[in-house]
Amino acid sequence: MSSIFSVPTSVDQLASTNQGIASERWVQTPSTRNVARDQFSQGVQSYRWSQSSSTWWNPSKTYMRFRVKYSKANGQPLSLSDNIAPSMCTISNLFQSMEFRINDQVVSRLSDYCVQIDTLQHRLDKSRSWMNGFGNSINFMSDSFEERQSAICFDALRYDEITASVAQGPPLDRVLIGLDAPDGVNNNRNALAYDNATSVVTLSVNGGQAPLPDISTVLPVGSYLQYTAIGAGAPTDARLRKPVRVIQILSPTTALVEAGVIGADIPEDGRTDFQRVDSVLSRNSQDESRKAGEVELIYQLPLSIFKIPHGICGGARYELSMVPHPESTLQKRAIESRGADKVPGTNYKFEVLNCFLYVHQVEGPRMENQEYLVDMTNINCQTEKVMTNNFSQVSVDVSPATHSLVFAYQDTRQGSDTRVSPAKFKSYDDAVTQPLETNLTRAFHTYAGVSRPNPDIDNEFKSGRDFTVQRYFESMIANGSAYDSGSAETIQEFLSRGQYFAYTSVKDPSDRSSRVMVHQQFSEEGGVDPKKNMRLLCFSIASQVAKITVQGGEVVSVNVVDL
C-alpha cells in the first residue's frame, strides 16, 4: 500500500483516464438468417464478425437485445385475468443449446439446459439487489409472478402499490357490506364462490336475499377479501383467513383477485362466511408498472467466454451459434401461468420481433507474437429421474476438473406445462398446487472420496415447521453472497425460485475423480408422491483454459483444455 507521503512526481504516475483505449464501440451484429417472428425458431442462428490485429473484443460487455411481444391469441393485450407472466430469465428459455468459436475452434459450449445453467449462474454470482432490480428490469429475474405479470398486462396496477397496500380494520362482515347473514345449517343464503384457476370470485343469490348489490360495492377494487368459514368445513382449513386483494371488477357479479393466495377452489355455498377489509397505501409511489405487451430485453449470454473480465485480441473470425427450441416448445417456455396450463395460439401468443448481438470492441495496442490464456469456468448440468422416495443413490459422471457441485430438484413437466417454470428449481403434485422439492428429508453426495455435507442434510418443511435455513445458509456461504454488500436472496426467495445445495469440492490437484454418488430420501407428507414428477439436477462447475497463439497480429491457433 502506498504511504500517505507518496505523491506523484510525473505525468506517467497519474491514473489513466482511458486505460490505453484509443476508441470504443458496440457493433450491432445481425444473425446470418432472418430471426423475426415465425422465423425465429427455424434452425440455427449464427452471429459472425471478424476484427483486425489492433482491435480487442470485450466479452463481458457484449450482449444481445431482444424485442418481444406478449399478447392474447388474437393479438389483443394480455390482462391480469389471463394469469400469464413472462418466464423468469426469459431469453434463456428460448434456446436449447449454444456455442462460441474462434477461427472455427469451439471455445465455449452449452449443449443443453441453457436456462437452468443461466438461472443458477445468476443465483450464484449476483446479489439479491441485482436480481430484483437491474436483473429484473433487463430479463425478468424476479421470483414474483405478480411483479413479472404487471410488466406486460394492460390493466396492471403498480406492483409496488400492490405490495405496499396493507389491510386496515375493522373487518366488515356480510351484513355490513349489503348481503344476508350466512346460515350455519342450510345452503340457502347469498354465496361468494372462488375459482382458483382464474382467480375470479362470483357473487350469487343462491336462494338468499335478492336482488344482489353490485359486486363493486361489496368488494371494491383495492379492498381485501378473506374467508372465515367454508361451508361445513373445519375451522383449520388452509384457505381461511388469507386476505386477498381485489384487483379488477369484471361484471356486476364477478371480480378478479390476486392469484395464488387462497390456494384452492371455494364452491358456491350459503354457509360460507367472509369479510371485507379495506386498505390504504403504506407509501405513495409514482413508479408505474410497465404495462407493455411489447418489451425490450437484454441478454447477457451464459457461455463461460462471456464472463471473462479482459479483452480478446488478435485478428480472427468469431462466431456465436444458438439453437432455439422448436416453436411449440418455445411458446410454452416463454411464459409462466397460474391456475391452468395455457395453450399457445388459444390463450396467448409470444413473438420475437427482432434480436441483435452487440459486440463491444475497443482499439488498443497491437499484439504481435505472443501466447496468452483465457481462464474460464464452465457449468455443466445433468439430470436423473427420481425413481423412489426411499433412501437411495444415483451416480453422475462429471469432468475431472470439477471444483464445485450444486444439486437441485425440478419438475419433469417443465417446458411442457406453462405452470411449471424451467427457470425454477421446483417440483409439484399432479395438480401443480403443492411444491414437493421441499419434501427432501435426507441427502448427501460423495466425490473424490469425501462425503458432503457431513452430517447429512436433514431438512423438514411442512405446515408449522421450516427446517431448511441451515442448508440455505451453507449455500449462501458457498457462493459468497452471504458476504455481498447487495445481500443474498432471502429464504423466501430461495424457496420461491427453488432451493439448491452448493458445495465446494476441495481435492488434491492430482485427483482426477469423475464419479459423483448422490444419496437422497423424500417424505410422503400429506399422502403425496414426490418422485412422480421429480428429477435431480446435478450441476458440475469446472475450470477450463483456452491458449490463444498470436503471430504477426493474427490468431493462428486456439487450444482448449480442462485444468
C-alpha positions as CSV (number, residue, x, y, z in Angstrom):
1,M,0.0,0.0,0.0
2,S,1.3,3.5,-0.8
3,S,2.3,5.7,2.0
4,I,0.4,8.9,2.7
5,F,3.8,10.5,1.9
6,S,3.9,9.1,-1.6
7,V,2.9,11.7,-4.1
8,P,3.1,11.6,-7.9
9,T,6.1,13.4,-9.4
10,S,5.4,12.8,-13.1
11,V,2.5,12.5,-15.5
12,D,3.3,8.8,-16.0
13,Q,2.3,8.2,-12.4
14,L,-1.1,9.7,-12.7
15,A,-4.2,7.4,-13.1
16,S,-5.1,6.8,-16.8
17,T,-8.5,8.1,-17.8
18,N,-8.9,5.7,-20.8
19,Q,-6.6,2.8,-19.8
20,G,-4.8,3.0,-23.2
21,I,-8.0,2.7,-25.2
22,A,-8.0,4.7,-28.5
23,S,-11.7,4.2,-29.3
24,E,-14.7,2.2,-28.1
25,R,-17.8,1.0,-29.9
26,W,-20.7,-1.5,-29.8
27,V,-21.1,-3.1,-33.2
28,Q,-24.7,-4.2,-34.0
29,T,-24.4,-7.7,-35.5
30,P,-27.4,-9.5,-37.0
31,S,-28.0,-13.2,-37.4
32,T,-27.0,-14.6,-40.8
33,R,-30.6,-15.5,-41.3
34,N,-34.0,-13.9,-40.6
35,V,-34.9,-14.5,-37.0
36,A,-38.0,-12.3,-36.7
37,R,-41.4,-13.6,-35.6
38,D,-42.3,-17.0,-37.0
39,Q,-38.8,-17.4,-38.4
40,F,-37.1,-17.3,-35.0
41,S,-37.3,-21.0,-34.3
42,Q,-36.5,-22.2,-37.8
43,G,-33.0,-23.5,-37.2
44,V,-29.5,-22.4,-36.1
45,Q,-28.9,-18.7,-35.5
46,S,-25.3,-17.6,-36.3
47,Y,-23.8,-14.2,-35.4
48,R,-20.4,-13.7,-37.0
49,W,-17.8,-11.0,-37.0
50,S,-14.0,-10.5,-37.6
51,Q,-11.6,-8.0,-36.3
52,S,-8.2,-6.6,-37.1
53,S,-5.0,-7.1,-35.2
54,S,-5.3,-3.8,-33.3
55,T,-8.9,-4.5,-32.2
56,W,-9.8,-6.0,-28.8
57,W,-13.1,-7.7,-28.2
58,N,-14.6,-7.3,-24.7
59,P,-16.7,-10.4,-23.9
60,S,-18.2,-9.2,-20.6
61,K,-19.7,-6.1,-22.2
62,T,-21.1,-7.9,-25.2
63,Y,-24.8,-8.6,-25.0
64,M,-27.9,-9.3,-27.1
65,R,-31.0,-7.2,-27.4
66,F,-34.4,-8.8,-27.9
67,R,-37.7,-7.1,-28.7
68,V,-40.6,-9.4,-27.9
69,K,-44.4,-9.3,-27.8
70,Y,-46.8,-11.0,-25.4
71,S,-50.5,-10.9,-26.4
72,K,-53.7,-12.8,-26.5
73,A,-54.1,-15.2,-29.4
74,N,-56.0,-12.6,-31.4
75,G,-53.2,-10.0,-30.9
76,Q,-55.0,-8.0,-28.2
77,P,-53.1,-7.1,-25.0
78,L,-53.0,-9.5,-22.1
79,S,-55.0,-8.7,-19.0
80,L,-54.5,-9.8,-15.4
81,S,-57.4,-12.3,-15.7
82,D,-55.3,-14.2,-18.3
83,N,-53.0,-15.3,-15.4
84,I,-49.9,-15.1,-17.6
85,A,-46.5,-13.7,-16.8
86,P,-43.1,-13.8,-18.7
87,S,-41.0,-16.7,-17.6
88,M,-38.2,-15.9,-15.2
89,C,-34.9,-15.5,-17.1
90,T,-37.0,-15.2,-20.2
91,I,-34.4,-15.3,-23.1
92,S,-32.5,-18.5,-22.0
93,N,-35.9,-20.3,-22.1
94,L,-35.9,-19.9,-25.8
95,F,-32.7,-21.8,-26.6
96,Q,-31.8,-25.4,-26.3
97,S,-28.0,-25.1,-27.0
98,M,-25.3,-22.5,-27.9
99,E,-21.6,-22.4,-28.6
100,F,-18.9,-19.9,-29.4
101,R,-16.0,-20.4,-31.8
102,I,-12.8,-18.6,-32.6
103,N,-11.4,-19.5,-36.1
104,D,-13.8,-22.5,-36.2
105,Q,-12.5,-23.9,-32.9
106,V,-15.2,-24.3,-30.2
107,V,-14.1,-22.3,-27.1
108,S,-17.3,-22.4,-25.0
109,R,-20.4,-24.5,-25.3
110,L,-23.8,-25.3,-23.6
111,S,-25.1,-28.4,-25.1
112,D,-28.4,-28.4,-23.1
113,Y,-30.2,-27.0,-20.1
114,C,-29.4,-23.3,-21.0
115,V,-32.0,-21.8,-18.8
116,Q,-31.2,-24.0,-15.7
117,I,-27.5,-23.1,-16.0
118,D,-28.2,-19.4,-16.7
119,T,-30.5,-19.2,-13.7
120,L,-28.0,-20.9,-11.4
121,Q,-25.2,-18.6,-12.6
122,H,-27.2,-15.6,-11.6
123,R,-28.2,-17.0,-8.3
124,L,-24.6,-18.0,-7.5
125,D,-22.9,-14.8,-8.8
126,K,-25.4,-12.0,-8.4
127,S,-26.7,-10.3,-5.3
128,R,-30.4,-10.1,-4.3
129,S,-30.5,-6.3,-5.1
130,W,-29.1,-7.1,-8.6
131,M,-31.7,-9.8,-9.4
132,N,-34.7,-7.9,-8.0
133,G,-33.5,-4.6,-9.5
134,F,-31.3,-4.5,-12.6
135,G,-31.7,-8.2,-13.5
136,N,-35.5,-8.0,-13.3
137,S,-35.5,-4.9,-15.5
138,I,-33.5,-6.4,-18.3
139,N,-34.6,-10.1,-18.3
140,F,-37.3,-10.7,-15.6
141,M,-35.2,-12.2,-12.9
142,S,-37.8,-11.6,-10.1
143,D,-39.1,-14.7,-8.4
144,S,-42.5,-12.9,-8.1
145,F,-45.1,-14.0,-10.6
146,E,-47.2,-10.8,-9.9
147,E,-44.3,-8.5,-10.5
148,R,-43.4,-10.0,-13.9
149,Q,-47.1,-10.2,-14.8
150,S,-47.6,-6.5,-14.0
151,A,-45.0,-5.6,-16.6
152,I,-47.0,-6.9,-19.6
153,C,-50.7,-6.6,-18.7
154,F,-52.6,-3.5,-19.8
155,D,-54.7,-3.4,-16.7
156,A,-51.9,-3.9,-14.2
157,L,-51.8,-1.9,-11.1
158,R,-48.4,-0.5,-9.9
159,Y,-46.7,-3.6,-8.5
160,D,-45.2,-1.5,-5.6
161,E,-48.8,-0.3,-4.9
162,I,-50.0,-3.9,-4.6
163,T,-47.2,-4.8,-2.2
164,A,-47.3,-1.6,-0.3
165,S,-51.0,-1.7,0.5
166,V,-51.9,-3.0,3.9
167,A,-55.3,-4.2,5.3
168,Q,-56.9,-1.7,7.6
169,G,-59.7,-2.7,10.1
170,P,-62.2,-3.2,11.3
171,P,-63.3,-6.1,9.1
172,L,-66.8,-5.7,7.6
173,D,-69.0,-8.8,7.7
174,R,-71.5,-9.9,5.1
175,V,-74.4,-7.9,6.5
176,L,-72.4,-4.6,6.7
177,I,-71.5,-4.9,3.0
178,G,-75.1,-5.5,1.9
179,L,-75.7,-9.2,1.9
180,D,-77.7,-11.6,4.1
181,A,-76.1,-13.4,7.1
182,P,-74.7,-16.9,6.4
183,D,-76.8,-19.9,7.6
184,G,-74.7,-22.4,9.5
185,V,-77.0,-25.3,8.6
186,N,-78.8,-24.7,5.3
187,N,-77.3,-23.7,2.0
188,N,-79.9,-21.1,1.1
189,R,-78.1,-17.7,1.5
190,N,-76.1,-15.4,-0.7
191,A,-72.8,-17.1,-1.8
192,L,-69.4,-16.0,-2.9
193,A,-67.5,-18.7,-4.8
194,Y,-63.8,-18.7,-5.7
195,D,-62.3,-20.3,-8.9
196,N,-58.6,-20.9,-8.3
197,A,-57.9,-21.5,-12.0
198,T,-59.0,-18.0,-13.0
199,S,-58.7,-16.1,-9.6
200,V,-62.3,-14.9,-10.0
201,V,-64.8,-14.6,-7.2
202,T,-68.5,-14.9,-8.2
203,L,-71.4,-13.5,-6.1
204,S,-74.8,-15.3,-6.4
205,V,-78.2,-15.2,-4.9
206,N,-78.2,-18.9,-4.1
207,G,-81.7,-18.9,-2.6
208,G,-81.0,-16.0,-0.4
209,Q,-81.6,-12.2,-0.4
210,A,-82.4,-10.6,-3.8
211,P,-81.6,-8.5,-5.6
212,L,-77.9,-8.6,-5.1
213,P,-75.9,-5.4,-4.8
214,D,-73.3,-4.8,-7.4
215,I,-70.1,-6.6,-6.5
216,S,-68.2,-3.3,-6.9
217,T,-69.9,-2.0,-3.8
218,V,-69.5,-5.3,-1.9
219,L,-65.8,-5.7,-2.9
220,P,-64.4,-2.5,-4.3
221,V,-61.0,-2.6,-6.1
222,G,-58.2,-2.3,-3.6
223,S,-60.1,-3.9,-0.8
224,Y,-59.2,-7.3,0.7
225,L,-61.4,-10.4,0.9
226,Q,-60.9,-13.1,3.5
227,Y,-62.9,-16.2,4.1
228,T,-63.7,-17.0,7.7
229,A,-65.7,-20.2,7.2
230,I,-66.2,-22.5,4.2
231,G,-69.4,-24.5,4.1
232,A,-69.4,-27.1,6.8
233,G,-65.6,-27.4,6.7
234,A,-63.2,-27.4,9.6
235,P,-62.0,-24.1,11.1
236,T,-58.4,-25.1,10.4
237,D,-59.0,-25.1,6.6
238,A,-55.9,-23.7,4.9
239,R,-58.0,-21.4,2.7
240,L,-59.3,-19.5,5.7
241,R,-58.1,-16.0,6.9
242,K,-55.9,-15.3,3.8
243,P,-56.5,-11.7,2.8
244,V,-56.6,-11.5,-1.0
245,R,-56.6,-8.2,-2.8
246,V,-59.4,-7.3,-5.3
247,I,-57.7,-6.2,-8.5
248,Q,-60.5,-5.7,-11.1
249,I,-64.3,-5.7,-11.4
250,L,-65.2,-8.0,-14.3
251,S,-69.1,-7.8,-14.2
252,P,-71.8,-6.9,-11.7
253,T,-71.3,-10.3,-10.0
254,T,-67.6,-11.2,-10.7
255,A,-64.3,-9.8,-9.6
256,L,-60.6,-10.7,-10.2
257,V,-58.5,-11.2,-7.1
258,E,-54.7,-11.8,-6.6
259,A,-53.7,-15.2,-7.9
260,G,-52.1,-17.9,-5.8
261,V,-53.2,-16.6,-2.4
262,I,-56.2,-18.7,-1.4
263,G,-54.8,-21.8,-3.0
264,A,-57.9,-23.9,-4.0
265,D,-61.5,-23.6,-5.2
266,I,-64.3,-22.5,-2.8
267,P,-67.7,-23.7,-4.1
268,E,-70.9,-21.8,-4.0
269,D,-72.4,-22.3,-0.5
270,G,-74.6,-20.1,1.6
271,R,-72.9,-21.4,4.8
272,T,-69.6,-19.9,3.7
273,D,-68.7,-16.7,5.6
274,F,-66.3,-14.0,4.6
275,Q,-65.3,-10.4,5.4
276,R,-64.1,-7.3,3.6
277,V,-61.1,-5.5,4.9
278,D,-60.4,-2.0,3.4
279,S,-56.9,-1.0,2.6
280,V,-54.7,2.1,2.3
281,L,-51.2,2.6,0.8
282,S,-48.4,2.5,3.2
283,R,-46.3,4.7,0.9
284,N,-47.0,6.9,-2.1
285,S,-45.0,5.8,-5.1
286,Q,-45.2,7.2,-8.6
287,D,-43.4,4.3,-10.2
288,E,-45.9,2.9,-12.7
289,S,-45.7,-0.8,-13.9
290,R,-44.6,-1.1,-17.4
291,K,-48.0,-2.4,-18.7
292,A,-46.4,-3.1,-22.1
293,G,-47.0,-6.2,-24.1
294,E,-44.1,-5.3,-26.4
295,V,-40.9,-5.1,-24.3
296,E,-37.2,-4.9,-24.9
297,L,-35.0,-7.4,-23.0
298,I,-31.2,-7.5,-22.7
299,Y,-29.5,-10.9,-22.7
300,Q,-26.1,-11.4,-21.1
301,L,-25.0,-14.8,-22.6
302,P,-24.4,-17.6,-20.1
303,L,-21.4,-19.1,-22.1
304,S,-18.3,-19.0,-20.0
305,I,-16.3,-17.0,-22.5
306,F,-18.7,-14.1,-22.0
307,K,-17.8,-13.9,-18.3
308,I,-14.1,-13.1,-18.6
309,P,-13.2,-9.6,-17.5
310,H,-10.4,-8.9,-20.0
311,G,-10.2,-8.4,-23.8
312,I,-9.6,-10.9,-26.6
313,C,-7.1,-9.6,-29.1
314,G,-5.7,-10.7,-32.5
315,G,-7.2,-10.8,-35.9
316,A,-9.6,-13.7,-36.1
317,R,-13.1,-14.9,-37.1
318,Y,-15.6,-15.1,-34.3
319,E,-19.0,-16.9,-34.3
320,L,-21.8,-17.3,-31.8
321,S,-24.2,-20.1,-32.8
322,M,-27.5,-20.6,-31.0
323,V,-30.2,-23.3,-31.5
324,P,-33.7,-22.2,-30.5
325,H,-36.3,-24.7,-29.3
326,P,-39.0,-25.8,-31.8
327,E,-41.9,-23.3,-32.0
328,S,-44.4,-25.3,-30.0
329,T,-41.8,-25.8,-27.1
330,L,-40.6,-22.2,-27.3
331,Q,-44.1,-20.9,-26.9
332,K,-44.6,-23.0,-23.7
333,R,-41.3,-22.0,-22.2
334,A,-41.7,-18.2,-22.8
335,I,-44.4,-17.8,-20.2
336,E,-45.4,-18.9,-16.7
337,S,-49.1,-19.3,-15.8
338,R,-51.3,-19.7,-12.8
339,G,-54.3,-21.9,-12.4
340,A,-54.2,-23.8,-15.7
341,D,-51.8,-24.9,-18.4
342,K,-52.1,-22.3,-21.1
343,V,-52.3,-23.3,-24.8
344,P,-50.3,-21.2,-27.3
345,G,-52.5,-19.9,-30.2
346,T,-55.6,-20.3,-28.0
347,N,-54.8,-18.5,-24.7
348,Y,-51.8,-16.4,-25.7
349,K,-49.1,-15.7,-28.3
350,F,-45.4,-14.9,-27.9
351,E,-43.3,-13.4,-30.6
352,V,-39.7,-12.3,-31.0
353,L,-39.9,-9.2,-33.1
354,N,-36.2,-8.9,-33.7
355,C,-32.9,-9.5,-32.0
356,F,-29.2,-8.4,-32.4
357,L,-25.9,-9.2,-30.9
358,Y,-24.0,-6.1,-29.8
359,V,-20.2,-6.7,-29.9
360,H,-18.2,-4.5,-27.6
361,Q,-14.8,-3.6,-29.3
362,V,-12.0,-1.2,-28.4
363,E,-8.9,-0.1,-30.4
364,G,-5.7,-0.6,-28.4
365,P,-2.1,-1.8,-28.7
366,R,-1.5,-4.4,-31.3
367,M,-0.3,-7.8,-30.1
368,E,2.4,-9.1,-32.5
369,N,3.8,-12.5,-31.4
370,Q,2.5,-13.9,-28.1
371,E,0.6,-16.7,-26.4
372,Y,-2.0,-15.8,-23.8
373,L,-4.5,-17.7,-21.7
374,V,-8.3,-17.3,-21.3
375,D,-9.4,-18.7,-17.9
376,M,-13.0,-19.9,-18.0
377,T,-15.4,-21.5,-15.6
378,N,-17.9,-23.9,-17.2
379,I,-21.1,-25.2,-15.7
380,N,-22.5,-28.5,-16.9
381,C,-25.9,-29.9,-16.0
382,Q,-27.0,-33.5,-15.9
383,T,-30.4,-34.9,-14.8
384,E,-31.6,-38.1,-13.2
385,K,-35.2,-39.1,-12.7
386,V,-36.1,-39.6,-9.0
387,M,-37.2,-43.3,-9.0
388,T,-38.0,-43.8,-5.3
389,N,-38.9,-41.8,-2.2
390,N,-36.9,-44.2,-0.1
391,F,-33.2,-43.7,0.7
392,S,-31.4,-44.5,-2.5
393,Q,-28.4,-43.4,-4.6
394,V,-27.7,-42.4,-8.2
395,S,-24.4,-41.8,-9.9
396,V,-23.4,-38.9,-12.2
397,D,-20.2,-38.5,-14.3
398,V,-18.5,-35.1,-14.2
399,S,-15.4,-33.5,-15.5
400,P,-12.2,-34.4,-13.6
401,A,-11.6,-30.6,-13.4
402,T,-14.7,-30.1,-11.3
403,H,-14.2,-27.9,-8.3
404,S,-17.8,-27.2,-7.2
405,L,-21.0,-29.1,-7.2
406,V,-24.6,-27.9,-7.0
407,F,-27.7,-30.0,-6.6
408,A,-31.4,-29.1,-7.1
409,Y,-34.7,-30.8,-7.9
410,Q,-37.1,-29.9,-10.7
411,D,-40.4,-31.0,-12.1
412,T,-40.2,-33.2,-15.2
413,R,-43.1,-31.2,-16.8
414,Q,-41.0,-28.1,-17.1
415,G,-41.2,-26.8,-20.7
416,S,-44.4,-28.7,-21.5
417,D,-46.8,-27.3,-18.8
418,T,-46.8,-23.5,-18.5
419,R,-47.5,-23.7,-14.8
420,V,-44.0,-25.3,-14.3
421,S,-41.2,-22.8,-15.0
422,P,-37.9,-24.2,-16.5
423,A,-36.1,-21.4,-14.7
424,K,-37.2,-22.5,-11.2
425,F,-35.9,-25.5,-9.2
426,K,-39.4,-26.6,-8.2
427,S,-41.5,-29.8,-8.4
428,Y,-45.2,-30.2,-7.8
429,D,-48.0,-32.7,-7.2
430,D,-50.3,-33.7,-10.2
431,A,-52.5,-30.6,-9.8
432,V,-49.4,-28.2,-9.7
433,T,-50.6,-26.7,-6.4
434,Q,-48.3,-28.2,-3.8
435,P,-44.5,-27.9,-4.1
436,L,-42.7,-31.2,-3.3
437,E,-39.0,-30.5,-3.7
438,T,-39.0,-29.4,0.0
439,N,-40.1,-33.0,0.8
440,L,-36.4,-33.8,0.7
441,T,-35.5,-35.1,4.2
442,R,-32.1,-36.6,3.8
443,A,-29.3,-36.1,1.3
444,F,-25.5,-36.2,0.8
445,H,-23.1,-36.8,-2.1
446,T,-19.7,-38.4,-2.3
447,Y,-17.0,-37.1,-4.7
448,A,-13.2,-37.7,-4.7
449,G,-13.6,-39.9,-1.6
450,V,-15.3,-37.2,0.5
451,S,-18.9,-37.0,1.6
452,R,-20.7,-33.7,1.8
453,P,-22.4,-32.3,3.8
454,N,-21.3,-34.0,6.9
455,P,-23.6,-34.6,8.8
456,D,-26.2,-35.3,6.1
457,I,-28.9,-32.9,5.0
458,D,-31.8,-33.5,7.4
459,N,-34.4,-30.9,6.1
460,E,-38.0,-30.8,7.1
461,F,-40.5,-28.5,5.6
462,K,-44.2,-28.8,6.4
463,S,-47.1,-26.8,8.0
464,G,-45.8,-25.1,11.1
465,R,-42.2,-26.3,10.6
466,D,-39.4,-25.0,8.4
467,F,-36.0,-26.7,8.9
468,T,-34.4,-25.5,5.7
469,V,-32.4,-22.5,6.9
470,Q,-29.1,-24.3,7.6
471,R,-28.8,-25.5,4.0
472,Y,-29.8,-22.1,2.7
473,F,-27.1,-20.6,4.9
474,E,-24.5,-23.0,3.7
475,S,-25.3,-22.4,0.0
476,M,-25.1,-18.6,0.5
477,I,-21.7,-19.2,2.2
478,A,-20.5,-21.4,-0.7
479,N,-21.5,-18.9,-3.4
480,G,-20.2,-15.9,-1.4
481,S,-23.4,-13.9,-1.4
482,A,-23.6,-14.1,2.4
483,Y,-20.8,-11.5,2.3
484,D,-22.1,-9.5,-0.6
485,S,-23.0,-5.9,0.1
486,G,-26.0,-6.3,-2.1
487,S,-27.2,-9.1,0.2
488,A,-28.2,-12.7,-0.6
489,E,-31.7,-13.7,-1.7
490,T,-33.9,-14.1,1.3
491,I,-35.0,-17.6,2.5
492,Q,-38.5,-16.9,1.0
493,E,-36.9,-16.0,-2.4
494,F,-34.6,-19.0,-2.1
495,L,-37.6,-21.3,-1.7
496,S,-39.7,-19.4,-4.3
497,R,-37.1,-19.8,-7.0
498,G,-36.4,-23.3,-5.8
499,Q,-33.8,-24.5,-3.2
500,Y,-30.4,-25.6,-4.3
501,F,-27.4,-27.1,-2.4
502,A,-24.0,-25.7,-3.3
503,Y,-20.6,-27.2,-2.2
504,T,-17.0,-26.5,-3.0
505,S,-15.1,-29.7,-3.7
506,V,-11.6,-29.2,-2.4
507,K,-9.3,-32.0,-3.6
508,D,-5.7,-32.7,-4.4
509,P,-4.7,-31.2,-7.8
510,S,-3.6,-34.7,-9.0
511,D,-7.0,-36.2,-8.2
512,R,-8.9,-36.8,-11.4
513,S,-12.1,-38.2,-9.9
514,S,-15.1,-38.1,-12.3
515,R,-17.9,-40.0,-10.5
516,V,-20.4,-38.4,-8.1
517,M,-22.7,-40.5,-5.9
518,V,-25.8,-38.8,-4.8
519,H,-27.9,-40.2,-1.9
520,Q,-31.4,-38.9,-1.3
521,Q,-34.6,-39.6,0.5
522,F,-38.1,-37.9,0.4
523,S,-41.1,-37.6,2.7
524,E,-44.6,-38.5,1.5
525,E,-46.0,-35.9,3.9
526,G,-49.7,-35.3,3.1
527,G,-50.1,-38.5,1.1
528,V,-48.3,-37.2,-2.0
529,D,-45.7,-39.0,-4.1
530,P,-42.7,-36.6,-4.7
531,K,-40.9,-38.9,-7.1
532,K,-43.7,-39.0,-9.6
533,N,-42.8,-35.7,-11.3
534,M,-39.3,-35.0,-10.0
535,R,-35.8,-35.2,-11.3
536,L,-32.4,-34.4,-9.8
537,L,-30.3,-31.6,-11.4
538,C,-26.6,-32.1,-10.9
539,F,-24.5,-29.0,-11.8
540,S,-20.7,-29.5,-12.0
541,I,-18.5,-26.4,-12.1
542,A,-15.1,-26.9,-13.7
543,S,-12.1,-24.9,-14.8
544,Q,-11.1,-24.7,-18.4
545,V,-8.4,-22.6,-20.2
546,A,-8.0,-21.6,-23.8
547,K,-4.5,-20.9,-25.0
548,I,-4.5,-18.4,-27.9
549,T,-1.4,-18.0,-30.1
550,V,-0.9,-14.8,-32.0
551,Q,1.7,-14.4,-34.7
552,G,2.1,-11.2,-36.7
553,G,-1.1,-9.8,-35.1
554,E,-3.3,-12.8,-36.3
555,V,-4.7,-15.6,-34.2
556,V,-3.0,-18.8,-35.6
557,S,-4.2,-21.4,-33.0
558,V,-6.7,-21.9,-30.2
559,N,-6.4,-24.8,-27.9
560,V,-8.9,-25.5,-25.1
561,V,-8.0,-27.9,-22.2
562,D,-9.5,-28.8,-18.8
563,L,-7.4,-27.8,-15.8
